[in-house]
Structures are given as C-alpha cells and as structure tokens.
Amino acid sequence: MKRLLLLGLFIGGLWLALANFTGLAHQGTYNSIVLNFREDVGAAQIEQQVQAIAQEFNVSPRLNSIFSFDDHIFVVEGDKKLLQALKKSEVRKYTEFIEPDYIYSTFMTPNDPDYGKQWNMRSINVESAWDDTKGNGVTVAVIDTGISPVPDLAKTTFARGYDFVNDRVEATDDNGHGTHVAGTIAQSTNNGFGVAGIAYEATLMPLKVLSASGGGTIADIAEAIRFAADNGAQVINMSLGGGGESQLMKEAIDYAYDKGVVIVAAAGNSNENAAAYPARYPRVIGVSALAPSGSKAPYSNFGAGIDISAPGGAKNGDEPAGGILQNTIDPETGESIFASYQGTSMAAPHVAGVAALLKAEGIESPDEVQDILKQSALKVEDDALNHYGAGKLDAAAAVKLATRGRITFRDFFRWLRDNGYLNPRFWIDGGVIALWPKILMVLGSYLLAWFLRNFFPFAWGWSLSAGLVAGSSGLFFLKGFYLFDAPQWPFRVLGSSIPELGSAIQGTAALNPISASVLVPLVLIVLLLGHAQWKWFAIGTTIGMTACLAVSAVWLPTMMWIGDGMAARIFLVVNALLCFALARLAVKPSGVSAT
C-alpha cells in the first residue's frame, strides 16, 4: 500500500510539473487573443458569452472581420493573464480553442539602411529567392579592376585571387569599377550597414585584369579565365568588353565552360546592334541593361549576342536615384564611398549573382544554368530587335524552376521550421499532439510494470518493453507527421497509441470506446498467452494501456459518443483498472524470461 501511495504521489507530482512547465524557447509576441466558437453554438449563445466576457473581464470582444461571422472567430485585446483566465472560464465550453493572436512579420528584408534605394534588387524579385538560397558554397570570380576591402564587404568571404596587370597576388582595386561590380554580386548583407548583394553568402575571387584607367589586354583576361576555372570558381563575371574576336579568349572560355563554369559578360554601352566581345561568344551569357522603368537602358547594346537583360540603371544627369548603388572606392583618394553607377557592367553582375544562387541549389551544368535563367525570365513579347534576349532577369522564378520537382534536404528543413518542429518549446510543452501526456503514459507504464514486478517477479526483456511502448503511446513522435502531399492517415496510424487507432483514420482527437478499452488487450492476451516470447509483449501492451487510459482520463478524456465529461472519465478509469487486473492475472511468477 505504501508503494502504491508513493507511485501515485510520483505520477501526480510529475503531471503537475509538466502541466505547468512553460518551455524554453520564445513562443512569439501578441497583444490580442483569438476565440473560435464551435460551429454547433448558436448566434444567441455566442452573443451571450461575448457579453459575459465583456462584463467579467472589462474587455470588448469583436469579430475579426466581416468574413468571420460564419467561422465564429472573435478577437479580444489582452495579454497572457487574460488568456489564462479565459481558458479557465465558462466560455471554454463553447469554443474550439482559445489561443494567442500572434504577430507575424515578413521574412528576409535586409536590415541594410540603404537597401530601400536599391530598386534593382526588388525588380529582379531577389527577396523571394533568398528564402531558398543565398549562394553559400559558390565562388564567383570577378574579372575586372580588382576588389578593395571596403566596409560593406567586411563580412563577405574572399578566395585567393591574382593581379594580372601588376603580376602580384594582391588584387586590390585602383579604379572603383571592380569593387562596385563585386558589391552587386555579394555585398555584405543583413549587417546593419550600407546596401545588399544578391548572392551575399557566396565567395568572391578578385582577378585584376584592368588597370586604373579601365583598360586591359586579352592575354591577361584569358589567363584570368583559366585561373578562375583552375582554382574553384563556379561563376565568372566579366563586366568588360570590346571589339574583335580572339582565338585565345575563345579557347579560355571553352576551357572554363568545359570545367562547369558559368560565364557572364556585359553586352556593352554603345547602343549598337550587337553585343561586344566576350559577351558575343556562344558559351558566354551576354547581358543587356534595363532602366528603372524596365525598358532597355538608352546606352545598352542589343541584338546579336544578347541572352538576357538585367538592371543596369539610367541616371538623369548627376541624380543618383536611377543608377545601381553599391559600396566602392573613390579612384582619386582610394577612400570608401557609396556610388551610383550605370551601364551593362552593372547589369552583368545581377545575372552572375543569380547564377551563383542556382549553383548553390545544385545546378552544375552551365547549359542548365543558362536554360533556367532564360526559361524563368520575364518575357517581352514585342522585341523585334532583341533588346532583352530571353527576357528580364527574375531571381525568384529562376530559383523556383531550379528546385521544381526535387525534394531536397533544404525543403525538409524548411518544412520542419515552418511547422514548428525546430522550436524547442514545440517539443516541450505539447506541440507534438500533446507530447507530455504521451511521455507520461510511457513513464507510467514502466512504473506500473516495476510495481507489478515487485509483487510478482519476472525477468525484463525487449518484448515486454516493446509492449509497454506500444500500449502506452505508440510511435508518438510520428504523430501528425506527413511528407508533402502524401496521405496523412497512414502517418496518423503510425503515430497513434492503441486506444487512438479507432479514430486515427478519420483524424479526430476523440478516443473510440471500442479501442480505448480493455477489449484490445484482452484479445492480445487470449491470442499470445501461450507463446513464451510474445506473451510478454501482450502483457506489456496491457500494462501500457493501463497507463494510457489512466492519463487520458485526467488529461484527454474526450471520447466518441460519450463526450468529455464525467462519464468519459469514469469509462476510462474503469477500463484502466480492468487492464491492470488483466495484466495481473496474466503475470505468473514462473521465472520465465520476458525476452
């Protein structure tokens, strides 16, 4: 009797502790509470309860919107104290649930203070692309005037580069052009400073081929292309160009392309009916420039060699608003400045940045990257002179197309995040379909088995343990789990304890009196009692059912056809006692091992 009293005190204390445990993680903020009245509650009863809430708590419940009347959704301003009071009040009987009206906000808008000035980022829908990828693990070679360590590149990762102009390892910028281009690709983002970049988790490889005056030779550019391909670059950006086809350049491009490198180049700023080289080469993505209005920028080349268009800017005199804003250097002083440039040189790195996002999503082939960029681009129907190539760059559409039909680890991780499974509190205070009651059922079954063992000794084995878990909670960690569009009922069955099986397929939380009773354990005992090994599984299941029904009587007493009142509690308690008595009868001190 003393042991039974101690067992009861232990279970009661554990239940009380778990019921009042608040969890570890931040749940969210709210300043109002949602009351969802049951569908079977009439309008007069709802009005009566709303008035009662107003009088008792001195608040003013209101319909959430004009569309809430049919769904009976009311909102009342209040905090945690009011929430707890409402859950304990009479109104609880008339509602499906009472819960916080949490405040949600948009994801992934950079905190860079001048991001609002970057019209170009929004025009390519980059924010939606950031939900999937930010370019992590991809190296982009910037073949240009070099890159200087300006403040808004402080958190950007760099790979070893080279200065082919001065024949040295350090490839710093003495012009400003290359640093500006690099910023569009991977400016440090969400750092509370300056502006943003497209693939800001990518790595930049600075390759200087242009001097302070902005000029450079084909020999240096071709060497830089090979260097990039040999040193791990997956994307090359060349915001440079000129007239004249070069076999040396073409061979370098083919070499890099054959190694899986995506090569992007600016079309040129002469408003001519042909892209400049190297954009003109077949294995290079040639990029024309768009003005803020979305039309072709006045200076941009067009026609042959244009594969796609991207924001390049079009300023009105010295007004910076129409240009592409990035952190770069003042070529005269070498000091860091935020400058607004325009040109196809500014358009190309937009495409290179999105190509890095696609590479980060696992698109390896340069052909496939180019196809995705073109297929996802916003088409321009009336484009007889090929101003836009395949269309206007759309980062979000490109990333979506890249991941279509594929279930990646990132998809699964996002599903876990969006459904709350990565929040510790979700697991601790009941997020997984009343997790704590189910854990208590498992612990209770083991305690009951231990209690029985003290009076009727038997050996403990795997079959008994399996029965305890099966009877008490089933595979509760799978409860509610489903894979994308797969049917949910098989997973509900997998995640259901034996008493829940009767209602798992139809997806109701109410227990079925047929399965939530002594009947299932009785059938198992009758069938398996004569088997030396499986007998103990049946006994363990019966003990587990005892704990499951007992905890349900206190915590989750809702039953089909009976309701959630005292009748349901009595039914569950009586059947819990019958299960325990059945287990007692089945256990014989024969010394047979419960293997």
Summary of the structure (lengths in Angstrom):
residues: 595
radius of gyration: 33.8
end to end distance: 29.3
largest distance: 99.6
contacts: 2110
relative contact order: 0.08
helix: 43%
strand: 13%
